[in-house]
Amino acid sequence: MNRLSILIFFFLMLPCVTMPALYAQEVRTPSISFNPETYVVYKTQQPLTIDGDLSKIEWEQAEWTSAFVDIRGDEYPSPRYETRAKMLWDDDYFYFAAKLEEPHVWATITERDAVIYMDNNFEIFIDPNGDTHNYYELEVNALGTFWDLMLTKPYRNGGRAINAWDIKGLKIGIDIQGTLNNPTDIDEGWTVEIAIPWSVLLEATRGGMPVEGTQWRVGFSRVQWQTEVIDGEYVKLKDPDTGRDLPEDNWVWSPQGLINMHFPEMWGLVQFSEKAAGEADVQFNWNPAEDYKWLLRELYYRQTEYRNRHGRYSENGADLGFDESFDKLFDEDTPLPKFTISVLDDTYIMRLQPEDMNYNFYIRNDSKVWKTER
């Protein structure tokens, strides 16, 4: 594809962005290395009853994820309470389960699509094609109140939350091991069970159902507030200097490297298997395409930094440290891919052409990444 073709293709795909919105963008990048958690999602042979009870044989046979950590990474203090999740699927639903250790289970929000993370909550993020655009978010509290929304793209790129997007056919089950909103006793915690219909998940992607080996981006988060009991009710702890609520804790399955769940490139990777849990041991197969996408992602971060310093985007890979990033991510036997940057006014598109893959990889200034066959 020549330069003119790239620019034409670029204009067809890129929404209009005004110049003021691009100048002096806040540069926030993950502070940890790219090393997402992975998980194999097995298929269940019969529909699950969604009631929050995780003692079902199907869930017993599914593996737990690793325990959640601080959203910033392992170097930060470990969460006070343990959180783990599980996943399954069948022809109708993508199933999720989570167990949240919690000595004082409380929740107050009862209105759908309210800001659920103002309570303690559990959150699911799904990016089916891994391009960081048109992804889904679901937040649930211990009352079963939920907020379902779709993001056109990350907030950092001017993304818009579509609250009117609804998960038709969503099923949520909550089981509390203790009592809700009762500060006079000590609880074990709560479990949540969720079924999201494929008919909804495939709306934005216009893709087909997963098959053996299909991989999606999935993130899990838990928001936890520190509380005290006043007049028999849970009240969030205040900062003695400002009088404001103390910041919430953010615990996640796959760390983000910063306090922001809206970096889809840092979420975990799940691989679907048509085999049943407990009947097979399917290994997660790392896709080398993820390394090339991450190489572009690092260059994308640096393009934003370069623009903030110089008032324009660079057309030179050396300005962005292309060779150094490549050497860091790939072994010495991997041939250096051809790398080009096409800048047009306040937009750009970067392309990688690896010699060892039959794909070209692209990223543009609004963080969307994709690949095409050669």
N, C-alpha and C positions, 0 to 999 in steps of 0.2 A: 504494500500500500504506500503510494507516494505522499509527499507532504500535503498536496492539495486535497487528496482524498481524505487524509486524516482530519484536516480542518473542516471539510464539509461534513464528515461523520460527526465531528466534535460539535458543530453547531446544531445538528439535528438532535443530539442527545442532551445538550446542556441547557438548562433553564436560564433565563436572563438574570444577571446579577449586576447590581449597580456598583459603581466604583467606590463610593463611601463605605459600603458594607465590607469591602475587601481590605481596605487599609487598616493597619494597626489591629489585626485580629489578635485575640489573646492566644499566646502560644503555650499550650498545656500538653505535655506529652507524657506517656507512661514512664515511670521511673524504674521499671523492672524489665528484664529480658523477656522476649517473646517465648513463652512456654505454656500454652494453654492446656488446661485439664482436658482429658478425653474420657469418653464413656461409650460403651456398646449398648444400644437399645434393642432388646429382644422383643419378639412378637408374642402376644398372648393369643391363645386359641379360642377364647370366649370373652364376651364383653364383661367389664368389671362393674360391680355395683359401687357407686361413688358415695360413700358415707363417712370417709375419714378413718375407717378401720383398716390398718395396714397388716393385720394378721392373716389376710387372704393368702392362699397358697401361691398365687401368682406373684404377689409382692415378696413373699418369703423367698422365692427363688431368684428374684432380681437382686443385683448387687447394689450396695449403697455407693454413692459418690464418696470421694474423700471429704473429710470434715471441712466446713467452711473456715475461712481465714479472714483477717482484716482486709478490707477492699484494697488497701495500698500494697499489701504483700506480706510475706512470711516474717520480714524483719520487724514488723510492728507487733504489739502485744496480741496474744492469742485471745479469741473471743471468750467471754465469761461463761457462755453456755454453748453447748454443742448443737450443730445443725448439719443434717445430711439430707440427701434427696435420692430418689430413684425415678426411673423412666421405663415405660413399656409402650407398645403400640399395637393396634390391630387395623382392620380395614376401614374403621369408622373414626377412631379417635387416637390422638396422641395423649398418653396418660402420664401424669406426674404425681409424685408423692413426696412428702417431706416430713421430717420429725424435728421439732424444735423444742429443745430442753428449755424449760422456763419455770422458775419457782413461783412466779406470780403472773398468771395469765390474765390479761386485761385487754379490753377493746371497747371503744365508745362510738365509733363512726358507723352509722347505719344507712347512709345515703349512697346509692350506687354512683360511681364516677366522681366521688369526692376524692380529696387528696389522702389516700389511704395510709401513706407512710407517716402521717402525723400520729397514727397508732403504731404499735409494734406490728410488723407485717412480714409476709413472704412474697417474693416477687419472681416472676418468670419473664425472660426476654428471649425472643426467637427471631433469628435472621435466616430464613430458609436458604437463600442462595449466597449468603456470605458477602454481599457487596456493600454492606453498611447502610443501605437505603431500604425504605419500606419494610420496617421491622415492627414486631409486636411486643407489647408490654402488658402484663397482667399482675395486679397487686391484690392481695387478699389479707384480711385481718382475722382474728380468732372468732369473730361473729359470722364469718362467711361473707361479709360485705366486700365487694370487689370494684376495681377500676380497670377497665379494659380499654386500651388505646393503641393507635398505630402511629408510628413516627415516619414521616416522609424521608427524613434524613436526620443525622445527629444535630442536636441543638447547636453545637459549635459551628455548624455550617448553615445556620438559619433554618433548621428543621422545624416542622410544625407538627404539634401533637393533634391528632384527629380523635377527639373524645367521642364523636358521634359514631365512630366505628365500633360495632358490637360483635361479640363472639356469640352468634346465634347457636343455641344448642349447648352452650357451656354448662358443665356440671361441676359443682364444688361440694365436697363433703368435709366437715370439720369434726374432729373428736378431741375432747379436752380431757387430759389425764389429771383431774383435779376439779376445781370449780372456777368459773369465770367471774372476774371482778369481785373476788372475795379475799381481802387482804388478811383475814384472820387465820388462814391456813397456808400450807406450803404445797404447791402443785408440782407434778412431774414435768408437765409441758403440754404441747398440743401437736396433733398431726393433721395434715391437710392432704386431701386427695382431689385431683383435678383431671377432667377429661375435656380436651379441646377438639372439636370436630375438624377433620381434614378439609371438609367443604369450605371452612372459613380460612384455614391456614394457607390454602392454595389460591385464594382469591387474588392476592397481590402479585404472587410469583407467576401465575398462569402456568405453573409447572405440573408435572405428574406426581403421582404418589411415590413415596420412597420405595426403593428396591434394595436388594442385598448390596451393602456397601455404600449407599447414599450417605453423605455427610452434611450436617447442618450446624450452624452456630447457635448455641444455647447458653444463656447466662442465668444464674440464680443469685438472688440477693436477699438478705434479711436485715430489716431495719429494727434496731432495738434502742429504746429510750431508757434512761436511768430515772427511777421514780422513788418517791417516798409516800408514806401514808399520812394523810391529813384529814381529820374528821371522818375516818372510815373509808376514804377514797384514795385511789392512786393519783398522785400529782407529779408531774415531771420536775426533776431537780432543776434549780435555777443557778445561774452564775451569780455569785455574791456581789460581783462588781457591776454587772450590767443589768441584773434582774431578769435577763432573758433565759429561756430554756437552754440547758446544756446541750451541746451538739449531740445528735444521735450517733450511735455506732452503726457501721455498715459492714456486714459480714457476708462474704461471697464464696461461691464454689471456686471460680477461676479468678485470681486477683487481677485488678485493673491497673495497678501501679499509680493510681491517683483516685481521689474521691469523686468519681463520676462513672456511673454505670453506662453512660451513653457513648462509650467507645467500643462498638460492637466487635472491632478487630481483636479485642482482648478477651472475649467470651470463650467458653469452652467449645470443644468440637464433639458432636455426638455422631455415631455411625449406626445406621439402622441395619438390623439383621432379620431375616425372615425365619430364623430358627427360634425355637422356644427357649426361654430362660430355664436353666437347670438341665437342659438336654444337650447343650453344646457349649464349647469354650471358644468363642470367636474373638480373635485378636483385633485390636484397633490397628488399621493400616494408615500410617502417616502418608498424606498426599504431598509430594514435593512441590506442588503448585502453591501450597501455603507459604513456603519459604520465599518464592518469588513475589507473592502478594505482599509479604511482610517487608521485603526489600523496597518495594514501591511505597509502602506505608511510611517507612523511615524517611524516604526522600520527600514524601508529601509533607511531613512535619517540618522538614528543613526548608522546603519551598515557602511555607508560611513565615518562618523566621527570616528568610532572605527577603521576602516582600516587605516585612516590617522594617528591616534595616535600610533597604535600598529603594523602596517605593515601586518596585517592579518585580516580576518573576524572572528567574534565571533560565536561560536556554542551554546552560553548560553543566553537564553532570559533575564536573570537577568542583564547581561551586557548592554542590550539595554533598560532596564526599562519596560519590558513587562507588569508586574502586574500593575505598576503605570499608564501606558497608558490605559490599559483595564479599570481600575477603573474610569478614567477620562471620557471615552467615553460611558460607559454602566452603567445602574442602578444596584443596589445591588442584584436584583432578577435574573439578567442574569448570567447563569452558566459560569464559566471560561472555555474557549475553550482549547483544547489540542494544544500546539504550539511546533513546531519542526524546527530546522535549520540544513540543510545539506550543509556542506562546502566541496568543492573539489578544491584544489589549489586556483585559483584566481576567483572562481565563487561560488555562493551559491544559494540556494532556501529555502525560508521560507514558512511554511504551517500552516494554522489555521484549526482546526476541531471543529466548534461550535456545541454544543449539541442541540441548538434550531433551526438548519437549516439542510437540507439534502444536504449540499454542503461542499466541502473543498475549501479553498481559498489559493492562492499561489502568491508569488512575488519573482522575481529573481534580480540579481545584475544590470541588465540593465533597471530596473524599470517596466518591464512588469508585469501586475497583471491579474489574471484570476481565474475562479472557475470551479470545476468539480462536477458532481453529485456523491453522495455516494451510 
